[in-house]
Amino acid sequence: MTPRALTKSLLTGFSMIAMLAACGPGQTQDTQKYSGSGFNQETTPTQPRRVPSSQQEVKASFGPVVRTVAPAVVNVYAESVSRQRVDPFWEMFGAVPRARTEKSLGSGVIVRKDGIIVTNNHVVEGATSLMVVLSDRREYPAKLLLADPRTDLAVLKLEAGANETFATLEMDDDRDQQVGDLVLAIGNPFGVGQTVTSGIISALDRTQVGSGEGAYIQTDAAINPGNSGGALVDMNGRLIGINSFILSRSGGSAGVGFAIPSAQVSRVVASAVGGQTQVQRAWLGAKGNAVTGDIARSLGLTRPEGVLVSDVYRGSAADAAGLKTGDIILNVDGQPVNDESGLRYRISLVPLGQTVPLTVLRNNRPADLRIKAAAPPANPPRDERLLKGENPFSGAKVVNLSPAVADELGVDPFDAPKGVLVFSLEGTRTYAASVGLRPGDIIRAVNGVNIETTSQLDNVLKAGARGWRITIIRNGQQITAQFR
């Protein structure tokens, strides 16, 4: 099926569904919970804002901005092959699963003249082939350079001629954005073709919404299925965000859309262009809680603000900078933080090796620290092993748990500073899968022996036993089970 034919079929299909393609997989209004931070009103604007002062200004058009930015916004067609499950009865007679081709549609933005494109990870996830259609209807195959599920971003490269260049959008950081600024959302909703909607920035630094990590830009510009991966631009024609998902009860735009800030987009693009297979993020090595009204009153603060540090990881960047338990982190590089998610986001934007200022409140007095951004330490070494033999772990791939591994898998290193972690399972018919082990389980003990390294676990298993008593940590809970 050609991209044009696909567009026609998707237009019919989209009118029948209630789930949003603009949302990540499995996300709807019923399943998302909002507990984000409020308006970021502390940033000082560098450019004056004013309302229209004449009838001529009221009739002003967005046309000049659209003409500038539209050529850099593209359609992304992803094709994947899945296997349909066969009835177990027929499997006994040799029936095999049938291949089924699935197609999806999203948007993307060209950010480099050599054809580097940014889109949402959920648009291209699992794709076996990618096709990109430009605004002038030129079509190019594309390859995936880097996928980052944690931010729901993916970077593609057009497979074009060596001398071909493309229209691009300049990315803008978030220091000059204000709640109330006019913005345009550009994408391909419902497969009808490139579409522009207008609105304002409704809020900045929204955290704990969506499935990705970050602090989102909230807008009331209409975002619908097919807009995923499209551009959110300001009145200067600069890219300020990649449209990602919406909150809606009906399945259509309700004026509550979210975009991934360009500051985060640029970090992912830099990693992809630099040849990395995954994004290398800075890790502060401190955890804490948002300062609530009750906490503020107990500490004698005039108002709740910042993040109260509850623990500092020894040897981390925070430890080296002198951050202490009980400190209240107010801002990172001049940008205020009001919860742990916002703190992680601001630190993740700092390139590794770069030093940034951190303002804290210590004993009710402000103090300035300097944090040198560093990756989470890989200590102890990963030592990845695939376990085999007659034991409950056969078929499990395990690694030594370190801050680096914990950060990669979303496990809190403060809750599990040592141990062996189940990284993956090699198939669904292995012994490990049959006994119920899952990726992310932390192995604490086997037959009364405390397990701290993969080599120690391997030796215990090779020694053999008539029965196995194992203890694991799953989602913060300790589980002990016995097998024969």
VENTA-V13661 format. One record per residue. RES is the residue in one letter. PHI is phi in whole degrees, -180 to 180 (999 if undefined). PSI is psi in whole degrees, 0 to 359 (NA if undefined). Layout:
RES|PHI|PSI, RES|PHI|PSI
This chain:
M|999|132, T|-77|160, P|-56|326, R|-69|318, A|-66|322, L|-61|319, T|-59|317, K|-65|317, S|-69|323, L|-67|325, L|-60|319, T|-69|318, G|-67|322, F|-66|332, S|-70|348, M|-99|349, I|-105|158, A|-111|343, M|-82|142, L|-89|129, A|-73|338, A|-72|348, C|-95|161, G|-67|167, P|-56|129, G|78|9, Q|-102|127, T|-139|175, Q|-59|326, D|-70|335, T|-102|348, Q|-95|142, K|-118|138, Y|-103|126, S|-149|40, G|-77|171, S|-77|169, G|-86|198, F|-63|143, N|-91|89, Q|-101|5, E|-95|352, T|-77|131, T|-86|122, P|-68|143, T|-97|347, Q|-123|138, P|-69|145, R|-116|145, R|-153|158, V|-84|159, P|-58|140, S|-111|0, S|-148|164, Q|-63|327, Q|-65|320, E|-70|326, V|-63|327, K|-86|5, A|-60|149, S|-108|152, F|-83|359, G|-51|312, P|-59|322, V|-68|316, V|-62|317, R|-60|328, T|-76|318, V|-96|334, A|-57|320, P|-62|341, A|-92|356, V|-101|129, V|-126|168, N|-100|138, V|-117|120, Y|-108|122, A|-115|136, E|-124|133, S|-136|159, V|-118|126, S|-121|163, R|-107|125, Q|-78|135, R|-69|139, V|-103|144, D|-57|130, P|-53|331, F|-62|315, W|-75|336, E|-61|328, M|-65|339, F|-103|17, G|92|6, A|-67|141, V|-119|153, P|-60|143, R|-89|145, A|-77|137, R|-129|127, T|-90|128, E|-119|143, K|-125|145, S|-139|160, L|-131|137, G|-151|193, S|-123|170, G|-157|170, V|-133|129, I|-80|123, V|-115|355, R|-140|147, K|-64|338, D|-85|9, G|95|26, I|-82|126, I|-122|141, V|-111|136, T|-146|186, N|-84|145, N|-63|323, H|-70|345, V|-74|323, V|-112|0, E|-60|127, G|79|5, A|-71|140, T|-97|340, S|-150|149, L|-131|136, M|-128|136, V|-118|131, V|-114|123, L|-80|170, S|-64|335, D|-92|14, R|78|5, R|-69|143, E|-119|139, Y|-140|139, P|-71|156, A|-137|155, K|-119|151, L|-85|121, L|-89|318, L|-157|135, A|-119|132, D|-127|88, P|-59|333, R|-64|328, T|-106|357, D|60|42, L|-121|150, A|-141|147, V|-117|127, L|-115|162, K|-130|124, L|-67|135, E|-90|80, A|-117|178, G|-65|156, A|-63|331, N|-99|1, E|-78|139, T|-126|158, F|-133|155, A|-64|143, T|-132|165, L|-112|135, E|-79|132, M|-87|139, D|-114|140, D|-76|179, D|-101|17, R|-79|338, D|-107|8, Q|-87|143, Q|-132|146, V|-61|128, G|104|348, D|-63|143, L|-72|140, V|-141|160, L|-122|138, A|-110|129, I|-126|130, G|-172|200, N|-126|72, P|-68|135, F|59|13, G|73|16, V|-79|346, G|120|173, Q|-59|130, T|-135|142, V|-117|132, T|-127|155, S|-120|159, G|-176|202, I|-129|168, I|-76|116, S|-84|329, A|-165|160, L|-122|158, D|58|42, R|-76|123, T|-117|165, Q|59|35, V|-127|150, G|75|182, S|-99|346, G|-92|172, E|-94|144, G|143|186, A|-125|106, Y|-85|157, I|-89|125, Q|-98|136, T|-139|155, D|-101|5, A|-63|134, A|-62|125, I|-125|127, N|-131|174, P|-53|130, G|103|342, N|-77|346, S|-54|129, G|89|355, G|-78|181, A|-97|141, L|-113|116, V|-122|156, D|-94|184, M|-76|356, N|-95|3, G|76|22, R|-101|146, L|-76|118, I|-107|349, G|-173|161, I|-107|117, N|-60|133, S|-125|309, F|-159|169, I|-133|165, L|-109|129, S|-160|142, R|-87|331, S|-92|340, G|102|348, G|-108|175, S|-64|128, A|-116|14, G|82|17, V|-127|84, G|-113|159, F|-133|140, A|-126|145, I|-79|123, P|-60|147, S|-65|335, A|-61|321, Q|-75|323, V|-59|315, S|-64|328, R|-67|319, V|-69|319, V|-63|317, A|-60|321, S|-66|318, A|-67|314, V|-67|330, G|-77|2, G|87|9, Q|-79|148, T|-91|346, Q|-151|158, V|-76|128, Q|-91|111, R|-104|147, A|-74|147, W|-126|123, L|-71|318, G|84|28, A|-142|147, K|-126|157, G|-168|187, N|-131|151, A|-63|141, V|-78|111, T|-88|177, G|-61|319, D|-65|317, I|-64|318, A|-61|316, R|-66|321, S|-68|334, L|-96|1, G|75|26, L|-87|151, T|-74|333, R|-157|157, P|-75|126, E|-160|152, G|85|186, V|-123|123, L|-83|119, V|-74|125, S|-106|342, D|-161|148, V|-128|128, Y|-78|126, R|-63|131, G|87|1, S|-83|176, A|-62|321, A|-64|318, D|-64|317, A|-66|330, A|-83|351, G|93|15, L|-67|140, K|-128|155, T|-61|133, G|101|343, D|-67|151, I|-113|114, I|-81|120, L|-95|318, N|-155|159, V|-122|119, D|54|39, G|83|356, Q|-101|123, P|-66|148, V|-127|139, N|-127|359, D|-157|171, E|-66|326, S|-64|316, G|-65|325, L|-65|313, R|-61|321, Y|-62|312, R|-64|321, I|-69|323, S|-67|340, L|-79|345, V|-82|124, P|-61|143, L|-58|136, G|92|345, Q|-86|146, T|-104|133, V|-129|151, P|-78|148, L|-132|123, T|-100|126, V|-126|161, L|-110|116, R|-124|118, N|56|42, N|64|19, R|-126|136, P|-69|143, A|-141|145, D|-107|126, L|-118|162, R|-125|122, I|-104|127, K|-95|115, A|-63|130, A|-142|151, A|-72|154, P|-61|137, P|-67|141, A|-99|61, N|-130|118, P|-75|165, P|-56|152, R|-58|311, D|46|61, E|-70|134, R|-139|142, L|-100|115, L|-82|141, K|-135|174, G|106|184, E|-90|82, N|-159|163, P|-65|346, F|-99|3, S|-61|125, G|96|0, A|-96|136, K|-97|124, V|-121|154, V|-138|157, N|-71|134, L|-81|125, S|-138|168, P|-55|325, A|-65|313, V|-67|318, A|-62|317, D|-65|322, E|-63|322, L|-101|0, G|78|22, V|-94|138, D|-75|114, P|-67|341, F|-73|329, D|-82|335, A|-140|72, P|-70|338, K|-138|162, G|128|183, V|-116|133, L|-113|137, V|-76|111, F|-83|318, S|-161|168, L|-118|131, E|-84|78, G|97|166, T|-95|353, R|-107|15, T|-80|164, Y|-61|318, A|-60|319, A|-70|322, S|-68|331, V|-87|355, G|99|12, L|-66|149, R|-133|151, P|-58|135, G|102|345, D|-66|140, I|-108|121, I|-84|120, R|-101|320, A|-155|150, V|-135|119, N|50|43, G|83|358, V|-97|122, N|-69|130, I|-102|125, E|-122|339, T|-138|160, T|-67|324, S|-66|321, Q|-65|318, L|-63|317, D|-61|318, N|-66|320, V|-63|319, L|-71|322, K|-68|335, A|-68|337, G|77|163, A|-169|157, R|-76|330, G|-141|162, W|-130|126, R|-115|114, I|-122|148, T|-125|128, I|-129|163, I|-112|124, R|-132|120, N|53|40, G|82|358, Q|-110|140, Q|-88|130, I|-126|131, T|-119|132, A|-140|156, Q|-125|136, F|-130|153, R|-115|NA
